[in-house]
């Protein structure tokens, strides 16, 4: 019952009972800030992880670096019994096997990409391109097993004797045909990195505008002239990126090389001779290392590979930026 003299308060309308919603601009601004923060954390996480790995390698390898000093990089001695360690043979094997792979794989990848884009009909280029991409998905240990049981015997019975017969006067092709060795490791690496570079080169050539190539054909240029005067210069930046991608893959490859390189701790001018790489040394010996100096020396090998890979990527980015600027100015 309402008291006498009291003023009645009107009931709130149904429209006034609806929940208050934030303006769309406020929600959008809040979402943008969250998205910006998440992406910033993700962007800074990668260099922090890389820096953390580098610091851990430096700390763990410090005993070996302090014991051997610069001699660690130039010594071939690797004797766990006498606790004498040097990285020269591993560095040499890594660089030589990678060089062999790049010399073989890069020109072949360009030839494959040009054939698929410029010469092959679509009914052929599409399935072949798919098969090339599938090759990139094969695990490296499969390449290594195939190299050891199939490719190495072929090298020992056919390829190396042939090279030794006609090119044996050169130090690179002297020595007994063992099958395994630096040349076999380089060829296996070339087969492994070929699909990566071929797929990227194919995509680069496919991006060249048809009007540019048709203009060259209209001026009377042949297919070969269009290829090396138009197609390759137009996609040169992308081709350089493909080359460095294959180079990075070859530098750090482990299992495939370990199977076929022979794992000998020595430097030889002959490509038939067994050798080793940094990655193969780590794969072979890390589980057997018990002494602190032995473990530290192996980690020091990893630090060398880490620095070499980092230097390659820095040089690649520098060259790509310079070439892209020069190409942009040329346009």
C-alpha angles and dihedrals in degrees: 000000000000116000120241113268094018118134116233115237113219117239114253116259120247091247090059091055094062115110116260112246125204118246115265091241091059092050091047093050091049091049091049091053092050092047092048091050094049093048092046091053090048092048094051093042094070097055090043091055091047090049091048092052091049093050092049091050091050094049095046095044095046095096091056094043091048092048100047103021117187088343087077090072097048103035122097093196114116111165119148090189095060093031093238115141135177133170101208097102093046093048091047093050092048094051096042096048091046091049091051090050094049095046090054103034103043098058091042092051091053091049092049093047093048092049093050094047104033109025113019120084116242091252088063104030096056099054092039091050090050091051091051090053090049090055088062090060095058111109115249093237089063089056089049095051091046090049093051099045102031113015100040094055089049090052092049096049103035121005102042095043089050092050092044092051097052103023101027091114087072117081090228093065102035128110136054119319101248097162094226121073144089096314093051091047091050092050092049089050090050091054090049098051095038095084093051095051094040093053093049093044090050091053091047093052091045090059093060105110113250091223090064093053093042089053090056091047088050090057090056101263119154125231091261092050092049089049100053098029101041116010100043096042091047092054098034095116092053092046091054089052090052090051093053091046090056090044092055091049092050095048094057101036112129122168101040091051094043091060098053111023097078097234097240117157098225141091118240131171090217116093089208092064122095117254141159141233132215092256094047091049091053092047093049102042111025094085091050097048112109106153116083093232091050092052091045091052092052091050088049087057088053090050090054091051090046092053094044091051092046091050091050091053092048092050090046093053091046093051093045092052093047093048092046091052092048090048091049092050090049090057 
